[in-house]
């Protein structure tokens, strides 16, 4: 008797095939399972596949580990001192009117001002940043957005109903849509598939700065470091605003993005314009 183990919510898929094979699967699953145009994937970095820090979106936004970033079998582990992953600036990462940031995190200890994903240089250029909470709210999620050069985060907000616990895994999604009529329409944060309430600071701009800064995972930028302490897994960026339904589906079918997809190859023509298809599962 054969037993097949489905890629459920808690079972991470093994790496299979070439990078092109994986990209093909991610593209097909994005469209067929989640209803997302695969071309909107600009960064897909499943940390649970270990090193190198490859981007499987097809946009070649590969990461470089800095410091002593480790792979612990579940994702990338950051020590809170000097560890981060850097992704060089690229046209595909220059999003100013809409985008979605996604990541799974597990903090070794709760702390304020610890960066999760950021495209920011504190000294020269701002764009966006997602981090753990501000001031005394270490169990919340905070974000910054910048509309112009020199705007270092006067526009932002913090969740008010998360209450994270050290050692627990959380799926974080931030959605930015500059065309929204209000702050709450422009920025939404979801934790474990559920929309959270945000306390806003300032007015969220209709568009963000086109920053030349690199994207950093586990670090802010410039002289303001905010090193993350704990685990960061499955960093993703889309250049669209994912819907609440899509976000809920990503959470409910967490690992189906990476499941294997069969390709159809065609053998030698059996007759003019007639081919015999052969399904190959990699």
C-alpha positions as CSV (number, residue, x, y, z in Angstrom):
1,X,0.0,0.0,0.0
2,X,1.3,3.5,-0.9
3,X,0.8,6.4,1.4
4,X,0.9,9.9,-0.1
5,X,1.6,12.8,2.3
6,X,-0.1,16.0,1.1
7,X,1.8,19.3,1.5
8,X,-0.4,20.5,4.3
9,X,-0.2,23.7,6.3
10,X,2.5,22.3,8.5
11,X,4.6,20.3,6.0
12,X,7.2,22.2,4.1
13,X,7.9,20.8,0.6
14,X,11.4,19.6,-0.3
15,X,13.3,21.4,-3.1
16,X,12.9,19.5,-6.4
17,X,14.2,19.9,-9.9
18,X,16.2,22.8,-11.3
19,X,15.6,26.5,-10.5
20,X,13.6,26.8,-13.8
21,X,11.4,23.8,-12.7
22,X,10.7,25.5,-9.4
23,X,9.9,28.8,-11.0
24,X,7.5,27.1,-13.4
25,X,5.7,25.4,-10.5
26,X,5.4,28.7,-8.5
27,X,4.1,30.5,-11.6
28,X,1.5,27.9,-12.3
29,X,0.4,27.5,-8.7
30,X,0.2,31.3,-8.2
31,X,-2.3,31.5,-11.0
32,X,-4.3,28.3,-10.6
33,X,-4.5,28.0,-6.8
34,X,-4.3,31.6,-5.6
35,X,-5.6,33.5,-8.6
36,X,-2.5,35.7,-8.7
37,X,-0.8,36.8,-12.0
38,X,2.6,35.1,-11.7
39,X,4.3,38.1,-13.3
40,X,3.4,40.1,-10.2
41,X,5.8,38.0,-8.1
42,X,9.0,40.0,-7.8
43,X,10.6,38.2,-4.9
44,X,9.9,34.7,-3.7
45,X,12.5,33.5,-1.3
46,X,11.6,30.3,0.7
47,X,14.1,30.3,3.4
48,X,13.2,26.7,4.4
49,X,15.2,25.6,1.3
50,X,18.4,26.9,2.9
51,X,21.3,28.5,1.0
52,X,21.9,30.0,-1.4
53,X,19.2,32.7,-0.8
54,X,17.6,32.3,-4.2
55,X,14.7,34.2,-5.5
56,X,12.3,31.9,-7.3
57,X,10.0,34.6,-8.8
58,X,11.9,34.5,-12.1
59,X,13.0,38.2,-11.6
60,X,16.5,37.1,-10.4
61,X,16.3,39.1,-7.2
62,X,18.7,36.7,-5.3
63,X,19.9,37.6,-1.8
64,X,23.3,37.7,-0.2
65,X,23.7,36.7,3.4
66,X,25.7,39.1,5.6
67,X,27.1,38.5,9.0
68,X,26.4,35.0,10.4
69,X,23.0,34.3,8.9
70,X,22.3,30.6,9.6
71,X,19.9,28.0,8.2
72,X,18.3,26.0,11.0
73,X,16.1,23.7,8.9
74,X,13.0,26.0,9.2
75,X,14.3,29.2,7.6
76,X,17.0,31.8,8.0
77,X,18.1,32.6,11.6
78,X,19.3,36.1,12.5
79,X,21.3,36.9,15.7
80,X,20.0,40.5,16.2
81,X,23.6,41.8,16.1
82,X,24.9,41.9,12.5
83,X,22.9,39.4,10.4
84,X,20.8,40.2,7.4
85,X,20.1,39.2,3.8
86,X,20.6,41.9,1.1
87,X,18.9,42.0,-2.3
88,X,20.4,44.4,-4.8
89,X,18.1,47.2,-6.1
90,X,16.4,46.3,-9.4
91,X,13.7,47.8,-11.6
92,X,11.3,45.0,-10.6
93,X,11.6,46.1,-6.9
94,X,10.8,49.8,-7.6
95,X,7.2,49.9,-6.6
96,X,5.6,53.2,-5.7
97,X,1.8,52.9,-5.9
98,X,1.0,49.4,-4.8
99,X,2.7,46.3,-3.5
100,X,2.3,43.4,-1.0
101,X,5.0,42.3,1.5
102,X,4.8,38.8,3.1
103,X,7.0,37.0,5.6
104,X,6.9,34.4,8.3
105,X,8.7,35.4,11.5
106,X,9.5,33.8,14.9
107,X,11.2,36.1,17.4
108,X,13.8,34.7,19.8
109,X,12.8,37.5,22.2
110,X,10.3,40.3,21.8
111,X,11.9,43.6,21.0
112,X,10.9,47.0,19.5
113,X,12.3,48.3,16.2
114,X,13.5,45.0,14.7
115,X,13.3,45.0,10.9
116,X,11.6,42.3,8.9
117,X,11.7,43.6,5.3
118,X,12.9,47.1,4.3
119,X,13.8,49.1,1.2
120,X,15.4,52.0,3.0
121,X,18.6,54.0,3.6
122,X,18.0,56.0,6.8
123,X,20.6,58.6,5.8
124,X,19.5,59.3,2.3
125,X,16.5,57.6,0.9
126,X,13.2,56.1,2.3
127,X,10.7,53.9,0.7
128,X,9.0,51.3,2.9
129,X,9.8,49.2,6.0
130,X,8.0,46.5,8.0
131,X,9.2,45.7,11.5
132,X,8.3,44.6,14.9
133,X,6.6,47.2,17.1
134,X,7.6,50.7,18.2
135,X,8.4,52.2,21.6
136,X,6.9,49.9,24.3
137,X,4.9,47.8,21.9
138,X,7.3,45.0,21.2
139,X,4.4,42.5,20.5
140,X,3.0,44.5,17.6
141,X,3.8,45.1,13.9
142,X,4.9,48.5,12.7
143,X,5.5,50.0,9.2
144,X,7.0,53.1,7.6
145,X,6.4,54.6,4.2
146,X,8.1,57.5,2.6
147,X,6.8,59.8,-0.2
148,X,10.0,61.8,-1.0
149,X,13.7,62.0,-0.5
150,X,14.5,63.0,3.1
151,X,11.1,61.7,4.4
152,X,12.4,59.4,7.1
153,X,9.2,57.9,8.4
154,X,6.7,60.5,9.4
155,X,4.0,58.3,7.9
156,X,3.4,54.9,9.4
157,X,1.3,52.9,11.8
158,X,1.2,50.0,14.2
159,X,-1.2,47.2,14.8
160,X,-3.1,47.3,18.0
161,X,-4.4,43.8,18.4
162,X,-1.6,41.3,17.6
163,X,0.1,40.5,21.0
164,X,2.9,38.3,19.6
165,X,4.6,35.8,21.8
166,X,8.4,35.0,21.6
167,X,9.0,31.6,20.0
168,X,5.7,31.5,18.1
169,X,5.5,31.6,14.3
170,X,3.5,34.4,12.7
171,X,2.6,35.0,9.0
172,X,2.8,38.7,8.3
173,X,1.4,40.5,5.2
174,X,1.4,44.2,4.6
175,X,-0.6,45.6,1.6
176,X,0.0,49.1,0.3
177,X,-2.5,50.7,-2.2
178,X,-1.8,54.4,-2.9
179,X,-5.2,54.9,-4.5
180,X,-7.1,54.3,-1.3
181,X,-9.2,57.1,0.0
182,X,-8.1,56.8,3.6
183,X,-5.1,55.6,5.6
184,X,-7.0,52.4,6.3
185,X,-7.7,51.9,2.6
186,X,-4.0,52.5,1.7
187,X,-2.3,50.2,4.2
188,X,-3.5,46.9,5.6
189,X,-1.7,44.4,7.8
190,X,-2.7,40.8,8.1
191,X,-1.4,38.4,10.7
192,X,-2.1,34.7,10.3
193,X,-4.6,35.4,7.6
194,X,-6.6,37.9,9.6
195,X,-6.9,41.7,9.1
196,X,-5.6,43.7,12.0
197,X,-6.5,47.2,13.4
198,X,-3.8,49.9,12.8
199,X,-3.1,53.1,14.7
200,X,-1.8,55.4,12.1
201,X,0.7,58.3,12.4
202,X,0.6,61.0,9.7
203,X,-1.1,60.8,6.4
204,X,-0.2,57.8,4.2
205,X,0.9,59.2,0.8
206,X,-0.6,58.3,-2.6
207,X,2.7,57.2,-3.9
208,X,6.1,56.3,-2.5
209,X,9.7,57.3,-3.4
210,X,11.4,55.3,-6.1
211,X,14.3,54.4,-3.9
212,X,17.6,53.2,-5.1
213,X,18.2,51.4,-1.8
214,X,18.6,47.6,-1.7
215,X,16.0,45.4,-0.1
216,X,17.1,44.0,3.2
217,X,15.7,41.1,5.1
218,X,16.3,41.4,8.9
219,X,17.8,44.9,8.8
220,X,16.8,48.5,8.2
221,X,19.3,50.6,6.2
222,X,22.1,53.2,6.6
223,X,23.2,54.0,10.1
224,X,19.8,52.8,11.6
225,X,20.3,49.0,11.6
226,X,17.4,47.4,13.6
227,X,18.8,43.9,13.3
228,X,16.2,41.2,13.7
229,X,16.6,38.5,16.3
230,X,15.0,35.2,15.4
231,X,13.7,33.4,12.4
232,X,12.5,34.9,9.1
233,X,11.1,32.5,6.5
234,X,9.4,32.7,3.1
235,X,10.0,36.4,2.2
236,X,7.7,37.4,-0.7
237,X,7.0,40.6,-2.5
238,X,4.3,41.2,-5.1
239,X,3.9,44.4,-7.2
240,X,0.1,44.4,-6.7
241,X,-2.2,44.6,-3.7
242,X,-3.3,41.1,-2.9
243,X,-7.0,40.9,-1.9
244,X,-8.2,39.7,1.5
245,X,-9.5,36.5,-0.1
246,X,-6.1,35.8,-1.7
247,X,-4.2,36.4,1.6
248,X,-6.6,34.1,3.4
249,X,-6.0,31.5,0.8
250,X,-2.3,31.8,1.0
251,X,-2.5,31.2,4.8
252,X,-5.0,28.3,4.4
253,X,-3.0,26.6,1.7
254,X,0.4,27.8,2.9
255,X,2.8,25.5,1.1
256,X,0.8,24.8,-2.1
257,X,2.7,27.6,-3.8
258,X,5.7,25.3,-3.9
259,X,4.1,22.0,-4.8
260,X,5.3,20.1,-7.9
261,X,3.5,20.7,-11.2
262,X,3.7,18.4,-14.1
263,X,5.0,19.6,-17.4
264,X,3.8,18.4,-20.8
265,X,6.5,17.6,-23.3
266,X,5.8,16.5,-26.9
267,X,7.5,13.6,-28.6
268,X,8.3,13.3,-32.3
269,X,5.3,14.0,-34.4
270,X,3.3,10.8,-35.1
271,X,1.9,12.4,-38.2
272,X,1.8,15.9,-39.7
273,X,0.4,18.3,-37.0
274,X,-0.2,15.3,-34.7
275,X,2.0,14.9,-31.5
276,X,2.0,12.4,-28.7
277,X,2.0,14.2,-25.4
278,X,4.1,12.8,-22.5
279,X,3.6,14.0,-18.9
280,X,6.7,14.3,-16.9
281,X,6.6,14.9,-13.2
282,X,9.9,16.4,-11.9
